[in-house]
């Protein structure tokens, strides 16, 4: 498959470096990696430059000015630069199992977007991965969040039993998501009316479903380990929730403040 891997990041170069290491180890490499950078500083630029020389595939640095939390804009700019027909999107603190891209390629299906999962590391897990270069796996004791440790298992027999409701947005997380580029263009990408953390992924999934694209939930496959970090400020959640409710109530499939801003330029 012609896959572009989009990695969102903001000022955590140590984590991004580990993510790119895990991409290098993939059993099935994507066509390219696009770093969707929401205004990181010089150290992140240096990490990207290093991997541009080291990886056997193109690494594109899609950077925007740091004007606060503008994740939707960062994602849209990266999507515009993607050359693949199919886009896999992760956060820049997700260390990938070596079959992550292969699993997404096997699960891809026209008319569907994929909602993947993640296994959270605890603070001790971060220490093992960032300081000692340990490759995480589900059997490691003392470093994983016990609530979702089972999702670190890669079991093909359980994958097809976990697809879930095709019209549900429950458990939507942009940190492990995949979709066809033509479908994202049709709904005009991520909604840039969202400012600050919260609900942008749910609203995106809602518009995909309103457009007729169904969801397939992916567990026990495309395994990724999420590095521990403090939560982002939640001060904009109420405002962002109103945008989500408006999209649901009016069954909107298209946002006006989205991807087309960059396609036209």
Secondary structure, DSSP 8 states (H G I E B T S, - for coil): --EEEEEEESS-HHHHHHHHHHHHT-SS--SEEEEEESS--HHHHHHHHHHHHHSSSEEEEEE---SS--HHHHHHHHHHH--SSEEEEEETTEEE-TTHHHHHHHH--TTEEEE---EEB-HHHHIIIIIH-----TT-SSSB-GGGGGGG---HHHHTT----TT--TT--TTEEEEEHHHHHHTTSS-TT--SSSSHHHHHHHHHHHTT-EEEE--SSS-EEE--------TTHHHHHHHHHHHHHTT----SSSTHHHH--
